[in-house]
Amino acid sequence: MFSPAALRPAIFAAFAAALLHLGPVAAADGFDFSPEQPGRIRAERNDAAVAVIAPGFKFVTPGKFTVAVSPGGPPLATYATDAKTVIGADPDYALAVADSLGLTLELVPIAWIDWPLGLTSGKYDAVISNVGVTEQRKEKFDFSSYRQGLHGFFVKADSAVTSIKEPKDAAGLRIIVGAGTNQERILLKWNDGNVAAGLKPLELQYYDDEATSLLALASGRADVIVQPHAQLVFIAARDRNIKRVGTLSAGWPERSDVAITTRKGSGLADALTAATNGLIENGTYARILDRWHLAEEALPKSETNPPGLPKT
């Protein structure tokens, strides 16, 4: 009998092979999908960060920083054109953190749903895979923040909509959003506030898949699409027919952070926070984000266990 776990490598390989047939993916402006990654940015050892590792902490494999990542799609994490090498902003960042700690990176591709159990059971030292900080997750895990959690407002390249910074800017617009998503929850609050202020309501539109959503935007049936910012950054580079007019914090009206995730009380989180702050201070952090067109998601500093999205 085959187990789901046994099938996962084949599933990942099939996904990667499919990418090889998507010409626009490999041809997106400013993105390198080669397995060699000649532009990958390395970091120097940070002795101050190493010194913060709790006495007695043992890495899964001595001398290695074992990190789980879910290759969900560019630019955060995906497969290279060899269908096996995981590349993207999160793998690059994991490599820089490993360098900072004087370790060799061991990257473990996983299905997103598997990271909590795999981390608590000790299969890897950390998860670096766009995990958002929440108050509920903080009960079981420690966090070292490394990016803002952002959604993006994108419109047609020739749209008359030029800026969306606050609820009133979206009044009367037809906005594509995923049903049941965090961004839908926020936009419904925006709509309530606009209506109470006598402004035109938002018209939220829902589609079954990304291709249909993008077609609705391109055809003029909608004015704006709202999705996780990183996804839309890549789509804009690939398709060259949409542009960003604003960003929305996943924790609106507060900031919501994405963080390295470690086992609660393992003694590694403060060292990872120190490593991240070292990368911020010496400019390596900014160069990694710039490489994957994610400068808007930069944090001014990393924090251990910052405020997270509240329990619902």
Secondary structure as UniProt FT lines:
FT   HELIX           4..20
FT   HELIX           23..27
FT   TURN            29..30
FT   TURN            38..39
FT   HELIX           47..50
FT   TURN            51..52
FT   TURN            55..56
FT   TURN            62..63
FT   STRAND          64..69
FT   TURN            74..76
FT   STRAND          77..79
FT   TURN            81..82
FT   STRAND          86..87
FT   HELIX           89..100
FT   TURN            101..102
FT   STRAND          104..109
FT   HELIX           112..114
FT   HELIX           115..120
FT   TURN            121..122
FT   STRAND          126..127
FT   TURN            135..136
FT   HELIX           137..139
FT   STRAND          141..148
FT   STRAND          150..156
FT   TURN            157..158
FT   HELIX           167..170
FT   TURN            171..172
FT   STRAND          174..176
FT   TURN            179..180
FT   HELIX           182..196
FT   TURN            197..198
FT   STRAND          203..205
FT   HELIX           210..219
FT   STRAND          224..228
FT   HELIX           229..239
FT   STRAND          242..249
FT   TURN            250..253
FT   STRAND          257..263
FT   TURN            264..265
FT   HELIX           269..282
FT   HELIX           284..291
FT   TURN            292..293
FT   HELIX           295..297
//
